[in-house]
């Protein structure tokens, strides 16, 4: 083993390299009420204006923004904006004391980019309260055109952006994107909330994207509004190719008058020629409607999503309580694939104009096309929606609905002279291995449906666990359990809407004799053998601390638990409690408690073992023992350096804090070198 002088030189060089790197990739601090030097060098001396931080930032820098409200410009400035730059990352959600980005909480500490720069609010009659309309605020809050993925906006609230000021010419950029305006850019947008943003007589209340490819993840779109436009949450046009996942769209409103291309997509309005995939998102209480109850022939389509071109894929999403005149959940004009999606409590209504009317169909999904197009629905559940006709799904003109392994049940239709299956679904369709209410109920005056066209059909109650509570999991006696066809399951469909495994054989249902367990119908797969949804985590503690191992699982019947140490069953007593519950506690831990812990979970169909978790116990807590192996030597150097850089394993509470000041930094290096050379 090399001598301590060698390690001292190594650590000095590493520390110097770290300082050099920091000088070229700085953290710039912003805190609206900072009373220090206003130079961004620390929380105490933070910039009070975010624009000053953006002006000072260099490529590779991060800007940390404390909770508070930040305006893009001075009062009365209607064209102010924050401009994203390549290589500069903006992070919000700090309390203003954090030493690492991992400590922030963007929900508890809101860093608000607020477009309200002091205009008088004018809210015309019939418009939603809360939007400043006639006299626009800042126009777009953020400009992101021409950026790439290194331009990062993460952890902010963008509120009260307002485009379409009085006198703005039609087609002007200031008509679009109240929250973010993006042309030809591909920024990274994560963990942001877009609230009360407006595009008046334009598109994209929260985000307008033309020919862009942004990454949008983990964001919330709440109560954004477009008047005589589309895409209150997000509007896509040109050749935009967006990566969109884990977002919530709630309370957004898209309004149409009488022109085409308006009121399409309260959550997302996609007019992009490129494919769009939407994954693990929730759409609720969004509205696409006509501005007036009289006059105008255009209807609001797509309370959740409206898509014009081919290539829409919606996977693992929930659509509930959305409202539109057509397609309250999804309205599509092109080839579309919908997988593992749940539609419930959505409503469509007819918009009357002149001597006729339009709308009131497809509360779940509606497809319309003059060319031959297809919407394919796999393992979806469409239940308890309301409308005039074709409430579950409706295919207009040359559009076809292909449905596999899905459930359409309990939808309420109110149209006059609507009978039989026309209430649940209408249009050209191909339905296999699905449970559809009134599938074989004839429409008066038409030939009875031919059962041979619907292989594997189920026309009896799917037996949801609790429809009144909107729990659409399948009960143990559901005819939809193990009733689907495996060949209709895409390779990427490894889990259901709960992210639990597909092809889980439920032992409470008679075996079909088909070999591999058949897939269930609908979005939820009833689990047979217990399936662990949360595995216990390994722990590294010091003697005297408390160890807690937790597990979560689902499965048929009542689940029981038995924790084991090194393969031997544990019982309550002494320091052990919870040996037969989902949570095992050892308090206090001793050196003899070190070992491998796992849990056996038993249900009606059998038993499953959780993954083993290791408990490592050190005595006493030794900050110089960076790798927690019980000895202080050269093998601790790599882990100590990792701790200095913020990427250490955290194997003990005092790991690396040699001087005991509560943090690990360069001030601990001298003490660590001393540890290596002796006590």
Secondary structure, 3 states (H helix, E strand, C coil): CCCHHHHHHHHHHHHHHHHHHHHHCCEEEECCCCCCCCCCCCCCCCECCHHHHHHHCCCCCEEEEECEEEECCCCCCCCCCEECCCCCEEEEEECCCCCCHHHCCCCCCCEEEECCCCCCCCCCCCCCCCCCCCCCCCECCEECCCCCCCCEEECEEEECCEECCCCCCCCCHHHCCCCEEEECCCCEEECCEEECCEEECCCCCCEEEECCCCEEECCEEECCEEECCCCCCEEEECCCCCEEECCEEECCEEEECCCCCCCECCCEEECCCCCEEEECCEEECCEEEECCCCCCCCCCECCCEEECCCCEEEECCEEECCEECECCCEEECCCEEEECCEEECCEECEEEECCEEEECECCCEEEEEEEEEEEEEECCEEECCEECECCCEEEEEEEEEEEECCEEECCEECCCCCCHHHHCEECEEEEECCEECCCCCCCCCCCCCCHHHCCCCECCCCCEEECCCCEEEECCCCCCCCCCCHHHCCCCCCECCCCCECCCCCCCCCCCCCCCCCCCCCCCCCCCCCEEEECCCCEEEECCCEEEEECEEECCCCCEEEEEECCEECCCECCEECCCCCEEEEECCCHHHCEEEEEEEEECCEEEECCCEEEEEECCCCCCCCCCCCCCCHHHHHHHHHHHCCCCCCCCCCCCCCCCCCCCCHHHHHHHHHHHHCC
